[in-house]
């Protein structure tokens, strides 16, 4: 990854926002700018230099991972160490206004930082500057995402072997997660969802001790982390012979998902992609059962900008990686969701998820 290039580009963002610097405390943002993967760090980005503050636990790791900026290892918390360094060097740097990540800094941490800086340096909460920069992925990031998707998608075969009447949802999830680790995943990108029968109507029905019934849908939503990047996919299968209504519900969701994928291209607004899915489900009388947004960005975090939803004006740009995941959830009956990860490309999109979307009956 070109961390030095990212830092240089971001320094121009600071100038446009009239900031002397930004103190980055959100771990994924720190990793994005310098490559550090430890859990204790603060990255100070100024117009002249970038410094990573960490503690002794990460001395060797930081020096191995971080080559594009200076690493300062101390005994105090990275946040306090960064504040003290800035206070001591503010005159030399001509430093007056420090941006902070308001969404990721606790009230207590902000108070600690203010106490260190006193009135010497002002603090200003910034908009999500780094999250905006992370929306458009570099080709190396897309390659990592593709590898994560490929590994994650291969686990669907594990799920199919584990799903059977009487098996507990948690047992299916355990088989998936064990296979993921054996295949080289760093971990799961979120808590695995295996929701069967009436529980399939829960959009976030985490795997429970409920037994899979002899007849009904099973929603399988899972993802892995590989080389720092997340995958996310959902497939819905049916245990036992599906009724005509169940087949119609599944096909409606599949058509809605494809309609939204077909709408993905540079310049399209995310609300238009969302609308494409809702129009299909609305025409089938199922619109009111689609209760969440159509998708979200994916990268170093499982949920990133942009959000694919009604009322959102963000235009899609080449290099964005998003999920397309409409669903239908009928209380006390069951639900269906189908999800792919998609890269926005010039002239259209590339679907990363290789798994078939035909209805599988077990």
N, C-alpha and C positions, 0 to 999 in steps of 0.2 A: 504494500500500500504506500502511496506517496504522501506520507504524513507531513513532510516539509511543505509540499505544495498545498495541502489542505490548510496548514497554519497560515501560509502567506495569503491565501485567498480569504481566510477568515479575518485576517488583520484589516483588509479593506472593508469588511463588513463593520468592524468596530469604528472605523473612520466615518462611514456613512451614518452610523448611529450616534456619533459624537460621544464616544466613550474612549477613555484612555486605556481601558483594558476590561477583561471579563474574567471573573473567577469561576471556573468550571468545576462543579462538584458532582454532577450526575455521571456515574461510572460509564454508561454507554457513550456519552459525549466525550469523556476523557479518552476512552479507547479509540473513538473515531478520529480524534485529533493527534494522538501520539502513540497509540498502540498498547498502552498500559492496561493490563487486565486485572490488577489487584483490587481489593475491596476498600482500601484506605488510600485516598489520593485527592489532591486538589491541584488543578492545572490553572496557572495564571498566564493569560495571553495578553500581551501588551503590543503596542505598535512596533516595538524594537526587538522583543524577545519573548520566548515561551519557556516557562519553568514548571516542572512537575515536583510537587511536594508529597512525600510519603514518609512512612516510618521504617524502623529497622527490620520489621518482619519482611518487608518487600525490597530490601536493599539489592540483593542479587537479581531478583526477578525484574525490577525496574530497569536496572542497568543492562539486562539482556534484551528486554523488550523495547526500550525507548532509546532511539538513536537520533531523533530529529529535534530534541530540545534538551535543556539542562535538567539533571535530576538532583534534587536536594533532599537528603535523608536526615530526619531529625527525630527527637524524642517526644515532641509534642504532637498534638493532632495536626494533620495536614492543613486543616482550615486555619487554625491559630498560627501555624508556622508561616503560611502564605501571608496572612495579615501582618505579622511582625516584620517579615521581609519587605513587604510593600511600604510599611510605615517608615522603615529605616532607609529606603531607597527612593522615596517619593520625590524628594527635591531633585535628585539627579535625573529622574525620569520625567520630571515636570508633570507629575501625576496628581489629578484632582478628583476624577470621577470614575468609580469602579462599578461595572455592571455585575449583577449577581443573577443566578438562575432561580428566580422567585418560586417557580413550580417545584423545585427540588431542594430548597433550603428550608429547614424548619425554623420556627419562630425563635427557638433557643439558639440555634446556630447563627442566625442573623444577629441576635443580641450579643453573642460572643464576639463576632466579627466587628460589630460596632464598638464594643468596649475596647478592642485592640486598636482600631484605627482612630477612635475618638472623633474629633472634628477635622482631622487632618485630611481625610479622604472621604468624599461623599459616596453613598451607595445608591444605586438605582436598579430596580427590578427591570429586566429586559424581556422583550417578547422572546418566543422560542426560536432564537437565532440559529442554534446548531441543529435543532430538529428540522428546521426549514432547509438547511443545507443538506441534511441527510436524506431528504425525500428522493432526490435524484441519485441513483446508484452509479458508481463507476463500473466498468466492465469486469474488473477483478471481483468486485462485490457481487455482481450478478453471477459470476462463475461459482462463487462460494454458495450463493443462495440456490443455484441449480443443483449443486452437489448435496446440499441439505435436503432439498425437495426429493431428489432421487433416493436418498437413503430413507427418508421418512415414508415415501410412497411404497417402498419395498415392504414396509411393516404391515401393510394392509393384508398381505397374504397370511401373515401371522394371525391377524385378527380373524380372518375367515376360518382358519383352522380351529380357533379357540371358541368361536361363537356357536353355541348349541343350546337347545332347551335345557334348563336346569343349571347351566353354568352361571356363576355370579358375575355381574358386570365388572367388579373389582378384579376377578381372576383374569378376565380378558385383558383389562388394562395392564395387569402385572406381566402377562405374556408379552405384550407389545413393548413395555418399558425395558424388560429384561433383554429382549432381542435387540432393542435400540442400543443399549450399552455394549452388548457383545459385538455389534456391527461398527462400533467406533463413535457413537454419539457422545457428546459431552454431557448431555442430559436432555430432559424433555423441555420444550419451549413454553409449556403451560400444563396445567393438570389435565390429564387425559380424560376425555369425555366418552363414556360408553353408556348410552341411555336407551333402554329397551322398553317395548310395549307402551303402556300409557306414559312412562317416564320419557319417551322420545319426544313428547310434546314440551319438554323443558329445554329451552335453547342452550343452557349451560348445565345440563344434567351430568354432573361429575359421576364417574363410576362409583357405584354404591354396592352394598351387599345384596341388592335385589337380584333375584334369579331371572334369567332370560326366559320369557314365556314361550309356549309352544307355537304361538302365532302372533306376529306383530313386527313392526319396524325396529331396527337397531341403528341408532345414529352413532357413528364412530368418528370422532374429531380429535386429532392428535398432531403433534409436531415435535421435531427434535432440534437440538442445537449442534452445529458442526462448524468448527473453525470460527466460532463466535456468532454465526449467522443462523437465523431461525427458519424453520419450515412450518407450514400450517396446511392441513388438508381435512376435508370431511367427505365421507361416503356413507350412504345409508343403505342397508341391506334389509331383506325381509326374511324372517324365520317362518316357515310354513307357507302354504299357498295363499298369496295375496288376493283380497277381494277386488272386484272391479273398481270400487271407490279408492282403494289403496293404490292400485296401478295408476288411476287417473291423477291422484295427488302427486305421486312420484313423477309422472311425465310432465305435469304442470311445473314442478320445481325444476326439472331438467331443462325444459324449454325456457323458463325464466332465467336460469343461470347462463344458458347459451346466448340469450338475447342481450344480457348485460356484458358478457365477454365480447360479443360482436360490436358493442358500442365503445369499447376501449380503444382509444387512439389519441395521439397528441392533439391538444386543443379542445377535446371534449371536456365538459365540466363534470365533476364527480356526481353532481345531482342528476345529470342526464343518464349516466350509467345506472344509478339507483332507480331512476324512473323506468328504464327499459325493463328491468326485472319486475317492478310493481305493476306495470301495464299488463304483462302476461298473466300474472297471478290474479289481478283484478278481473280480467276477462274470463277467468275460470271460476269466479265467485269465491276466491281464496285470499283476496287482498288483505282482509282484516286479520288473517292469521299469520301474516308476515310482520313480526314485531321488533325487528332490529335493523340496523343499517346493512347495506349490501356488501360492505367490505372495508378494508383498512390496509394501510401500508405495512410492510414487513421488512425487517433488516436485522440490525443488532438487537432490536427488541421485537417482541411478537406483535405489539400494537404500536404502529408509528403513523405519522401523517403520510398521506392525506386520509381523511375519513370519507368513505364512499356512502354518502347519505343525502337525503332530501335537505334542501336549504343550504348546502355547502357549495361555495362558488369556485373552489380551487380548480384550475384547469389542469388536466393531465399533461405531463411532459415526458418525452422520451427518456427512458432510464428509470422511471418510477416502477416499483414492484408492489403490486396490490393483490389482495384476495378478492375473489368474487364468490359470495356465499349466501344467496337467498335461501329462505326456508319457509316452511309452512308448519304451524304448530296448533293442533286442534286439541284443546284440553280434554282429558279423560279418554282420548282416542289414540293419538299418536302424532308423530312429526317426521318431517323429511328435511334434510339439508344437504346440499352438494356444494363443495368448495374447491376451487383451484387457485393456485398462485399464478399471476400473470405479469409479464414485463411489458411496459408500454414501449413500442418500437415505432420508428418512422413509418407512417402509413397504416398502422394497426397495432397488433400486439402479438406476443409469443406466450403461449400457455406452457408453463413449466411442469405442471403436474401431469404425469404420463398415464395415470390410472383410468381405466374405462369408467364411464358413467352410466352404463346400462344397468338396469335393475338386476341385482343378484339375489336369487332366492336360495335359502339354505334349508 
